[in-house]
Amino acid sequence: MAKPKDIELNNGKTLIPILYEDRSVLAVDKPAGWMLAPDSWDKTGRNLQLALQSSLNAGDFWAHSRNIKFLRYVHRLDAETTGVLLLCKSLGALRAYGELFETRSVEKFYLAVVQGIPKQSEWTCKLPLIADPVVKGKMQVVTPGKPLPKSDPRGPQAELKDAETHFRVIQTLQDKALVEAQPMTGRTHQIRVHLAASGHPIVGDPLYGNAPAAASKGAQIIALRAIKLIYWDPFQKRQIRIAAPTDEFLKMYGFESKPVSTPTPQPELLPKKVGTRKPSHTS
């Protein structure tokens, strides 16, 4: 019997398309509304990792047909972000692919719909990030060379996180633009913060833009989609390219449905050492 092309959760009520699979990993098209590591969300039913584990424990057919006993995310996407999410099938794979993300050996591409029309067709934002002292879970940019005031609760020696994102305008409409984002680092909310700092917050973003917040966090949708991962597979010794469909996303915001070309990937180096790493978090 053929393996299902989707992960079925909630007795088949939630279908998550499988984009790619090999012996070590499984990549899915994560829908909006699902978080990956929300300690405070453990009882809400919107924790994707817990839902996957529950499905594995129940021996659901999509997992049983593949003989999957373990499945764990190796990087993160915000609840509001959709698109390519890589899951590992073993602890060994989790360590190996975690090293790829940690050493920035995975090329990541996103599409974002932003407010207004950027003046530049391409630009790079390298502003470092730091946690907002007032709003929990929010990040902010810091001007390099400008120390935090002594009155700041984080202190003048608070650690800044380096961050770098490349942006490229793909299409424009009257009051918004379709932008490709390639984060070179994996900081929390990096793309969202850098676009807001550039004067063009993401459409639908209540945290860094002026969009109204949804009644519940699981219902919030922002115009940000992870569309591609490119990496050198440490086990197969070949380049892997995983892409998520974009037609529905483009049509939702009124843009032309056409292929989005991405730059030629740079040569990747195999990790020299494999260790336990925390998942990177970009969107």
C-alpha positions as CSV (number, residue, x, y, z in Angstrom):
1,M,0.0,0.0,0.0
2,A,1.3,3.5,-0.9
3,K,2.5,5.8,1.8
4,P,0.2,8.8,2.5
5,K,1.4,12.1,1.0
6,D,0.3,14.0,4.1
7,I,0.7,13.8,7.8
8,E,-2.7,13.3,9.3
9,L,-3.4,14.8,12.7
10,N,-6.6,15.2,14.8
11,N,-8.2,12.1,13.2
12,G,-7.6,13.4,9.7
13,K,-8.9,16.9,10.3
14,T,-5.5,18.4,9.8
15,L,-3.5,17.4,6.8
16,I,0.2,18.6,6.6
17,P,1.7,18.0,3.1
18,I,5.0,16.1,3.0
19,L,7.4,17.9,0.7
20,Y,10.5,15.7,0.8
21,E,11.6,12.5,2.6
22,D,14.7,10.3,2.8
23,R,16.0,7.9,5.4
24,S,17.1,10.6,7.8
25,V,14.6,13.5,7.4
26,L,11.1,14.4,6.5
27,A,10.2,17.9,5.3
28,V,6.6,19.2,5.6
29,D,4.7,22.3,4.6
30,K,3.8,23.7,8.0
31,P,0.4,25.4,8.2
32,A,-0.2,28.6,10.1
33,G,-1.3,28.4,13.7
34,W,1.0,25.7,14.9
35,M,3.9,26.4,17.3
36,L,6.9,24.1,17.8
37,A,8.3,24.7,21.3
38,P,5.7,26.6,23.3
39,D,6.0,25.6,26.9
40,S,3.0,27.7,27.8
41,W,1.0,26.1,25.0
42,D,1.4,22.5,26.0
43,K,-2.3,22.3,26.9
44,T,-3.8,24.1,23.9
45,G,-3.6,21.4,21.2
46,R,-1.6,23.8,18.9
47,N,1.8,22.4,19.7
48,L,3.0,20.7,16.5
49,Q,5.8,18.7,18.2
50,L,3.4,17.3,20.8
51,A,0.8,16.5,18.1
52,L,3.3,14.7,16.0
53,Q,4.5,12.7,19.0
54,S,1.0,11.8,19.9
55,S,0.3,10.6,16.4
56,L,3.5,8.5,16.5
57,N,2.5,7.0,19.8
58,A,-0.9,6.1,18.4
59,G,0.6,4.3,15.5
60,D,-1.2,6.4,12.9
61,F,-0.9,5.1,9.4
62,W,1.2,7.9,7.9
63,A,3.9,7.1,10.5
64,H,3.4,3.3,10.7
65,S,3.7,2.9,6.9
66,R,7.1,4.6,7.1
67,N,8.2,2.8,10.3
68,I,8.8,6.2,11.9
69,K,9.4,6.0,15.7
70,F,11.0,9.4,16.2
71,L,10.4,12.8,14.6
72,R,11.7,16.1,15.9
73,Y,12.1,19.6,14.4
74,V,15.6,20.7,13.8
75,H,14.8,24.4,13.2
76,R,11.9,26.6,14.0
77,L,9.2,28.6,12.3
78,D,6.9,31.0,14.1
79,A,3.3,29.9,14.6
80,E,2.2,32.5,12.1
81,T,4.7,31.4,9.5
82,T,4.0,28.7,6.9
83,G,6.3,26.6,4.7
84,V,9.2,24.3,4.7
85,L,10.0,22.7,8.0
86,L,12.6,20.0,8.4
87,L,12.0,17.1,10.8
88,C,14.6,14.5,11.8
89,K,13.9,10.8,12.1
90,S,16.5,9.9,14.8
91,L,18.7,11.5,17.4
92,G,21.7,10.9,15.2
93,A,20.1,12.8,12.4
94,L,19.0,15.6,14.7
95,R,22.6,16.1,15.8
96,A,24.0,16.0,12.3
97,Y,21.4,18.4,10.7
98,G,21.4,20.6,13.8
99,E,25.1,21.1,13.1
100,L,24.3,22.2,9.6
101,F,22.0,24.9,10.8
102,E,24.3,25.9,13.7
103,T,27.2,26.4,11.3
104,R,25.0,28.3,8.8
105,S,25.5,25.6,6.2
106,V,21.8,25.6,5.2
107,E,20.5,28.2,2.8
108,K,17.0,29.4,3.7
109,F,14.7,31.4,1.5
110,Y,11.4,33.1,2.4
111,L,8.7,35.2,0.7
112,A,7.3,38.1,2.6
113,V,4.6,40.6,1.6
114,V,5.5,44.0,3.1
115,Q,3.8,47.3,3.5
116,G,4.9,50.0,1.1
117,I,7.4,49.8,-1.8
118,P,11.1,49.6,-0.8
119,K,13.3,52.2,-2.5
120,Q,16.0,49.6,-3.2
121,S,15.5,46.5,-5.3
122,E,18.0,44.6,-3.1
123,W,19.5,45.4,0.3
124,T,21.1,43.7,3.3
125,C,20.3,44.4,6.9
126,K,23.0,43.7,9.5
127,L,21.5,45.3,12.6
128,P,22.1,43.2,15.7
129,L,19.1,42.1,17.8
130,I,18.3,42.1,21.5
131,A,15.2,41.1,23.5
132,D,12.7,43.8,24.1
133,P,12.9,44.9,27.7
134,V,9.1,45.4,28.0
135,V,7.3,43.0,25.6
136,K,8.0,39.4,26.3
137,G,8.9,37.4,23.2
138,K,9.6,40.5,21.1
139,M,13.0,41.5,19.7
140,Q,14.4,44.8,18.6
141,V,17.3,46.1,16.6
142,V,20.2,48.0,18.1
143,T,22.4,50.6,16.4
144,P,26.0,49.3,16.4
145,G,28.4,51.2,18.6
146,K,25.5,52.7,20.6
147,P,25.6,51.2,24.1
148,L,22.4,50.6,26.0
149,P,21.7,53.3,28.7
150,K,22.5,52.4,32.3
151,S,18.8,52.8,33.0
152,D,17.9,50.0,30.6
153,P,16.9,46.9,32.7
154,R,19.1,44.7,30.5
155,G,22.2,46.7,31.5
156,P,24.8,48.4,29.3
157,Q,26.7,45.2,28.8
158,A,23.7,43.2,27.5
159,E,24.7,40.7,24.8
160,L,23.7,41.6,21.3
161,K,23.0,38.9,18.8
162,D,24.5,39.4,15.4
163,A,22.0,39.1,12.5
164,E,22.1,39.4,8.8
165,T,19.4,39.2,6.2
166,H,19.5,39.7,2.4
167,F,16.4,41.1,0.8
168,R,15.3,41.2,-2.9
169,V,12.1,42.8,-4.3
170,I,10.3,40.3,-6.5
171,Q,7.0,42.1,-7.4
172,T,5.3,45.3,-6.4
173,L,1.7,46.5,-6.3
174,Q,0.3,49.9,-5.4
175,D,0.9,49.8,-1.7
176,K,2.8,46.6,-1.0
177,A,5.7,44.5,-2.3
178,L,6.7,40.9,-2.5
179,V,10.1,40.4,-1.1
180,E,12.4,37.4,-1.0
181,A,14.4,37.1,2.3
182,Q,17.5,35.1,2.8
183,P,18.6,35.1,6.5
184,M,22.2,34.3,7.0
185,T,21.8,33.9,10.7
186,G,19.0,32.3,12.6
187,R,17.7,34.7,15.2
188,T,14.2,34.8,16.7
189,H,11.9,36.9,14.5
190,Q,14.9,38.0,12.5
191,I,13.2,38.6,9.1
192,R,10.2,40.3,10.8
193,V,12.4,42.7,12.8
194,H,14.8,43.5,10.0
195,L,11.9,44.3,7.6
196,A,10.2,46.5,10.2
197,A,13.6,48.3,10.8
198,S,13.8,48.9,7.1
199,G,10.4,50.7,7.2
200,H,8.4,47.9,5.6
201,P,6.8,45.6,8.2
202,I,5.2,42.4,7.0
203,V,1.5,42.5,6.2
204,G,-0.5,41.1,9.1
205,D,2.2,41.3,11.6
206,P,0.8,42.7,14.9
207,L,4.1,42.5,16.8
208,Y,6.3,44.6,14.5
209,G,3.7,46.3,12.3
210,N,0.3,47.9,12.8
211,A,-1.9,44.9,12.0
212,P,-4.5,44.1,14.6
213,A,-3.9,41.0,16.7
214,A,-6.2,38.0,16.2
215,A,-8.5,36.8,18.9
216,S,-6.1,34.0,19.6
217,K,-2.5,33.5,18.7
218,G,-3.2,30.4,16.8
219,A,-5.4,32.3,14.5
220,Q,-2.8,34.9,13.6
221,I,-1.5,34.7,10.0
222,I,1.3,37.0,8.7
223,A,2.4,37.2,5.1
224,L,5.6,35.2,5.6
225,R,6.3,31.8,4.0
226,A,9.4,29.6,4.1
227,I,9.8,28.5,0.5
228,K,13.1,26.7,0.2
229,L,15.9,24.9,2.0
230,I,19.2,24.0,0.3
231,Y,22.0,22.0,2.0
232,W,24.7,19.4,1.5
233,D,23.4,16.2,3.0
234,P,26.0,14.7,5.4
235,F,24.8,11.2,4.8
236,Q,24.0,11.1,1.1
237,K,26.9,13.4,0.2
238,R,24.9,15.4,-2.3
239,Q,23.0,18.7,-2.4
240,I,19.4,18.6,-1.3
241,R,16.9,21.3,-2.4
242,I,13.4,21.3,-0.8
243,A,10.8,23.7,-2.0
244,A,7.3,24.6,-0.9
245,P,4.5,25.6,-3.4
246,T,4.0,29.4,-3.7
247,D,0.9,29.8,-6.0
248,E,-1.7,30.0,-3.2
249,F,0.4,32.4,-1.1
250,L,1.0,34.7,-4.1
251,K,-2.7,34.7,-5.1
252,M,-3.8,35.4,-1.5
253,Y,-2.0,38.8,-1.6
254,G,-2.8,39.6,-5.2
255,F,0.6,38.9,-6.8
256,E,1.2,37.1,-10.1
257,S,1.7,33.3,-9.7
258,K,5.0,32.6,-11.3
259,P,8.2,30.8,-10.2
260,V,10.5,32.7,-7.9
261,S,14.1,32.2,-8.8
262,T,16.7,32.0,-6.0
263,P,20.4,32.7,-6.3
264,T,22.8,29.9,-7.1
265,P,23.7,28.2,-3.8
266,Q,27.2,28.6,-2.5
267,P,29.4,25.5,-2.0
268,E,28.7,23.9,1.4
269,L,31.2,22.4,3.8
270,L,30.5,19.3,5.7
271,P,30.4,19.9,9.5
272,K,33.7,19.0,11.1
273,K,32.2,18.1,14.4
274,V,28.7,16.9,15.4
275,G,27.2,18.0,18.7
276,T,24.0,18.8,20.4
277,R,22.5,22.1,19.2
278,K,19.4,24.1,19.9
279,P,17.2,24.6,16.8
280,S,17.7,27.9,15.0
281,H,14.8,30.3,14.8
282,T,14.6,32.8,12.0
283,S,11.1,33.9,11.1
